[in-house]
Structure formats: C-alpha cells, structure tokens
Amino acid sequence: MFSFLSKIDKKILWLIKILLGLCLAAPLFVSSGLLFPYTAPKAFAFRILVEIAAVFYFYLCLRYPAFRPKKTPLILTVLAFLGIWFLSTLLSVDFSLS
C-alpha cells in the first residue's frame, strides 16, 4: 500500500497502528495506588499512547506529504476556529483565564 516508504518508516507506521490499537485496551487498566483507581489509569494510559503515536505520525507527515490531511472545508473551519481562539486569548485581559 505504501510502497514509497523506507524500511524504518514502515516500522514506524506499524508502531503507530499498534499504539492506537493499545488505546482500545485503556479501559481495562485499574490501579489501586491512585486516588481514583478506576478512572485515572485509563486516562493516563490513553493520553500517553495517543501522544506517542502523534509524535510518530507528525514525523511521517513532515517526511511524506501523502500522510498530511487534505484541505477540506472542515479542516479549514477548525483551523479558523483555533486561530480566532488563539487571537482572542492573546488580546484578553487575563491570559490564564481565557
């Protein structure tokens, strides 16, 4: 499918798929050593797995344009929203409360 990928990049793509698959197992994590043993480990594990997968995905996006998202109206709308949100935060009275 991705014949243009180098050998290491194929392994990175495989790793991304494994990490995102492990996210499905996040609801099974329980730790009795935490204050909220049924919710905190699930959230921590999910966030860590997604962040590691995102780092590898951004690497592939920078190296290969085929992995970059297409410029659809939905993507442009979300980017416009985030830009306006960032601008309103910069121009607000208190940066930490916006």
C-alpha positions as CSV (number, residue, x, y, z in Angstrom):
1,M,0.0,0.0,0.0
2,F,2.7,2.5,1.0
3,S,5.5,1.2,-1.3
4,F,7.2,4.6,-1.2
5,L,8.1,4.2,2.5
6,S,11.5,3.2,3.6
7,K,12.0,0.2,5.8
8,I,12.2,2.2,9.0
9,D,9.2,4.3,8.1
10,K,7.2,1.1,7.5
11,K,8.1,0.1,11.0
12,I,7.0,3.5,12.4
13,L,3.7,3.2,10.6
14,W,3.3,-0.3,12.1
15,L,4.2,1.1,15.5
16,I,1.5,3.8,15.2
17,K,-1.1,1.2,14.4
18,I,0.0,-0.9,17.4
19,L,-0.1,2.2,19.8
20,L,-3.6,3.1,18.6
21,G,-4.7,-0.5,19.0
22,L,-3.5,-0.4,22.5
23,C,-5.7,2.6,23.1
24,L,-8.6,0.2,22.9
25,A,-7.2,-1.7,25.9
26,A,-7.1,1.5,28.0
27,P,-10.5,0.9,29.6
28,L,-9.1,-2.3,31.2
29,F,-6.4,-0.5,33.3
30,V,-7.0,-0.3,37.0
31,S,-4.6,0.8,39.7
32,S,-5.3,0.6,43.4
33,G,-2.5,3.0,44.3
34,L,-4.2,6.1,42.9
35,L,-7.0,8.3,44.4
36,F,-9.4,7.4,41.6
37,P,-8.3,3.8,40.7
38,Y,-11.0,3.3,38.0
39,T,-10.6,6.5,36.0
40,A,-7.1,7.9,36.4
41,P,-5.1,5.0,35.0
42,K,-7.4,4.8,31.9
43,A,-6.9,8.5,31.2
44,F,-3.2,8.4,31.8
45,A,-2.6,5.4,29.6
46,F,-4.8,6.7,26.8
47,R,-3.2,10.1,26.8
48,I,0.4,8.7,26.8
49,L,-0.4,6.2,24.0
50,V,-2.0,8.9,21.8
51,E,0.8,11.4,22.4
52,I,3.5,8.8,21.5
53,A,1.5,7.9,18.3
54,A,1.1,11.6,17.5
55,V,4.8,12.2,17.6
56,F,5.5,9.4,15.1
57,Y,2.6,10.5,12.9
58,F,3.9,14.1,12.8
59,Y,7.3,12.7,11.7
60,L,5.6,10.8,8.9
61,C,3.6,13.9,7.9
62,L,6.8,16.0,7.7
63,R,8.6,13.4,5.7
64,Y,5.8,12.3,3.3
65,P,3.1,14.6,2.0
66,A,0.8,11.6,1.5
67,F,0.2,11.4,5.2
68,R,-0.8,15.0,5.6
69,P,-4.6,15.7,5.9
70,K,-6.3,17.1,2.8
71,K,-7.5,20.7,2.9
72,T,-11.2,20.1,3.2
73,P,-13.8,22.8,4.4
74,L,-14.0,21.0,7.8
75,I,-10.2,21.2,8.3
76,L,-10.2,24.9,7.3
77,T,-13.1,25.7,9.6
78,V,-11.4,24.0,12.6
79,L,-8.1,25.9,11.8
80,A,-10.0,29.2,11.5
81,F,-11.7,28.5,14.9
82,L,-8.4,27.7,16.6
83,G,-6.8,30.8,15.1
84,I,-9.6,33.1,16.3
85,W,-9.5,31.3,19.7
86,F,-5.7,31.9,20.0
87,L,-6.1,35.6,18.9
88,S,-8.8,36.2,21.4
89,T,-6.7,34.6,24.2
90,L,-3.7,36.9,23.3
91,L,-5.9,40.0,23.3
92,S,-7.8,39.2,26.5
93,V,-7.3,40.9,29.8
94,D,-6.0,37.8,31.7
95,F,-4.2,35.2,29.6
96,S,-4.6,32.5,32.2
97,L,-8.4,32.8,32.4
98,S,-9.2,32.8,28.7
